[in-house]
Amino acid sequence: MVPPRRPADLRGGRPPARRAVPRRPAPARTGPGGAPPRGATNGRAPRRGWRATAPAEPGQERVSDEERPAPPAARDSVEPPAAAGSAAPAKPTGPGGEPVRAELAEVLQRQAGLHDAARAEAAAKRHAAGRRTVRENLADLIDDGSWLEYGGLAVAAQRSRRPLADLAAATPADGVVVGVGRVGGTRVAAVAYDYSVLAGTQGVTGHRKTDRLLDVAARDGLPVVVFAEGGGGRPSDTDHPTVAGLELTTFASLARLRSLRVGIAAGYCFAGNAALLGMCDVTIGVAGASIGMGGPAMVEAAGLGAVAPRDVGPLHVHLASGAVDLAAADDADAVRLARRVLGHAGGTLTDGRHEDQRRLRDVLPENRRRAYDVRGVLRLLFDVDSVLELRERHGRSLVTALARLDGRPVGVIANNPLHRAGAIDATAAGKATRFLRLCERLGLPVVSLCDTPGIMVGPDAERTGLVRAVGDLFTAGASLRTPLVAVVLRKAYGLGAMAMAGGGFHATRLTLAWPTGEVGAMGLEGAVRLGHRRELAEIPDEDERRRRYDELVADAYDRGRALSAAASFELDDVVDPADTRDRPVAALF
């Protein structure tokens, strides 16, 4: 029985402290979900300074807030009530072992699940196949400490049929990692499809992430790198009602970018992933890659039979067709090449080291009819180790390359006499056209090295659409908004030479020739046969006819020598090959 209360002492203090009496817990009142209802007082107004509780039972009295023990934890609090006789559960901790709140602990756990350490099985599978994970590739591409990821916590749009926890574990980042970082100090946007997540397919949320990043890239003028490995569109996303998804904006967003786009294809790259790759200005294919606008399932559905993924579009096919610009040995080599390409677009300066330029005096054969590989000229003329050739196995009579001259990035087109004597066919013309347009978009000046007998002719050549291809080359050169310097190394005949000079020798910023240069409206030998056909036909003796023919060719060559052309001001100058570097530097920069 509880004794009656004693009056307070005369000084106005509280009643004397009394011995605590054991009390039974009152039954708890709860609201929806088990939480106490907001402001519940059991029908009584709370006394000031005292906590409102259920009425005291016999043998029980009210206690103040200061004296009352902490109530049992609610069902959604951080720490559940400890069982009798058991130790209190450990508090959540942060990366450094410091205690953190439950909300933060949940975020940190989700973020940790994005990384390879939390996906050991998937990472091991990639490594066993000789491949790297998406995040390993990005870590190699992006400067340390500069990566800013967008939408890492996103998951596949399948929450209507799978719990969030399951999606977070199985579909991290919705299979595409996007963000902005620096490459060699230059800000770059990156889109990297993760083949270990739903085969790198393009999901609804993933498209939204990519659109978000491409919008940032467009507004800030950022180059974009796309790791395009993946199987195309994903039909299993159920949270977004759609019929065909043809309203997606991702493809148009990438296509309209004015900044440099670099694509990397490794493994299987099909359908929508391949479409993004094909929009890139420079494409890199990793050994073993298979690229196609439709994967095996689509090929079979089209009635074309069963085909293995690796046989849909092997890398060697795309290197020859020109769909892929650069071949890489592995993932690491692909990233290295991407960094080199981005370096040319970033406008950064290098030290401008170069070979002894006097070696250029003897780089061409003395016999004017002997072929040579123009790449030897490029290696001597431009900065050491700066030449990066694009589409080497496509349009082989013409070389296109990124290079540096006196430390500054330039584009290079050059006829290659080692193949078809450097004549320009439809494939070579298309290759040069595409490259000139790339140089214009990137603001790169162009150096053109001319050694061509002209445009390829004949019925076979015309079946390839040669007329349109050559017309496009003239248009691209004449509309180039960056300066072009042309250097005639040896032969410069007819329309082919004019096309190499942006439309004509006076359409350039500067047109030079080496002493070995020779110019003409067409090939000298052909011009003699055509112009002196009747004269030669009237000479009955074959030896005499041959002697006269050689005389006419020698006379034509003398009239077409570079010095003669410079005398009539068809050329701006004839230079010592050892001084070639100085002239474009002065003209372009």
Number of C-alpha atoms within 10 A of each C-alpha: 6 9 6 6 8 9 11 11 10 6 6 8 9 10 11 11 6 6 6 9 9 9 12 10 10 11 7 10 13 13 10 7 9 12 15 13 12 8 7 16 15 12 10 11 9 13 8 7 9 13 15 19 16 17 14 13 12 10 12 16 13 15 13 11 12 10 8 11 9 8 7 10 13 14 12 10 10 13 16 13 14 12 9 7 6 7 8 12 11 8 14 17 15 14 11 6 8 9 13 14 12 15 10 13 17 13 12 14 13 17 16 14 18 19 16 16 11 14 16 11 12 15 20 15 14 16 12 9 8 10 18 18 20 25 16 15 17 22 16 16 23 23 16 11 9 14 20 12 15 16 20 19 16 19 25 27 20 19 15 11 11 11 10 15 12 12 19 19 15 18 23 26 27 29 28 30 25 27 24 22 22 17 22 16 13 17 20 24 27 28 22 24 26 25 23 21 18 18 17 24 28 26 23 23 22 24 18 15 24 26 20 17 24 26 16 15 24 18 10 13 17 22 23 26 27 21 28 31 28 31 26 24 18 15 12 12 19 14 14 12 8 10 7 8 12 7 8 13 13 20 16 12 17 22 14 11 20 15 19 21 24 24 28 28 30 24 20 26 33 29 20 22 28 24 19 22 29 19 18 22 18 24 27 28 28 21 18 17 22 27 35 23 18 21 26 20 13 15 16 13 11 10 8 10 11 12 13 11 19 17 14 21 20 18 24 17 14 20 21 16 15 20 20 30 21 22 23 19 11 18 24 17 14 26 22 15 21 21 19 18 18 23 17 21 21 20 16 14 14 14 12 14 15 19 13 10 16 13 14 19 14 10 15 19 11 9 7 12 11 11 16 17 14 22 17 12 17 20 16 20 24 23 23 18 12 23 23 18 17 22 26 20 17 20 22 23 23 31 26 25 22 22 26 26 27 19 19 21 25 25 27 29 22 27 31 24 24 16 15 17 20 28 24 31 27 22 21 23 28 21 23 28 20 15 25 28 19 18 20 19 17 19 18 25 23 30 24 23 28 30 28 31 27 25 23 17 13 9 7 10 14 14 10 13 13 23 16 14 21 24 14 18 27 23 15 21 26 17 14 20 16 17 19 29 25 30 30 27 25 24 30 29 23 18 21 29 30 21 26 33 29 27 20 20 22 16 17 20 19 21 23 24 30 22 17 19 22 27 28 21 16 19 19 22 16 11 16 20 16 10 11 13 12 10 12 18 12 9 13 9 11 11 10 12 16 13 11 15 19 14 13 18 17 15 13 19 18 13 15 21 21 28 22 16 20 16 13 9 12 17 22 17 18 21 16 13 21 17 15 18 17 11 16 23 13 8 12 19 10
